């Protein structure tokens, strides 16, 4: 029976990647602004000798917007107005090199060594107070659970309510693994968020900035750390491991709250 690596070697070309590269395959789920930029950042990563480290497949849903984003990446163009010339150039470079592609085919997750979740979590602002709507998000996680291999690292980057990884993502993955006869104790789930700075330094803010992370187990945390160390310049910007995925999710919410409060304050001063 062919292994996932064998299948990956056979099917990379079908997805628009160079075949036979032997590089680990990273699938980035969700090609919004963060997911698309993360795809490019991972595809751009090189080792100390200058060798490319990953093949990257951005995966989006087959909606009108999703198809447009996929086609843009396949054409070597970043799918959004970014204001960052280096991000535009890196997208073209990685696509031309053959280690960056995009698809709406969820079968890609079968081939992944790493899945980075950048699917947006919807919020119902008409509700008082506003509430998170997990339907689409849970569906995205279900898709991962139906396809990934048992040793696939899954990193959630989405801004989510504290406890989401523990009480929503993990149970959904466990259910998917059990249905396929896989051992749910081996799930490698972690949470780590980017601290992006939109504008001319967008790409730089992904790879040259501090990060925190946490996994549901020591094994997951270690795997997440090993992956991030290949993407982020940890010599200049060391990683910080937190005690739990809930702690990492809370840190992200607190940072967003701090940023939002400052933006609101300056906006009020501008009106004044």
Secondary structure as UniProt FT lines:
FT   HELIX           4..11
FT   TURN            12..16
FT   TURN            19..20
FT   STRAND          24..29
FT   HELIX           33..44
FT   TURN            48..49
FT   STRAND          54..59
FT   HELIX           64..74
FT   TURN            75..76
FT   HELIX           85..97
FT   STRAND          100..103
FT   HELIX           106..111
FT   STRAND          114..117
FT   STRAND          122..124
FT   TURN            125..126
FT   STRAND          131..133
FT   HELIX           135..147
FT   TURN            150..151
FT   STRAND          153..156
FT   TURN            162..163
FT   HELIX           165..169
FT   HELIX           170..179
FT   TURN            180..181
FT   HELIX           184..186
FT   STRAND          188..192
FT   TURN            200..201
FT   HELIX           202..207
FT   STRAND          211..215
FT   HELIX           218..231
FT   TURN            234..236
FT   STRAND          239..241
FT   HELIX           245..271
//
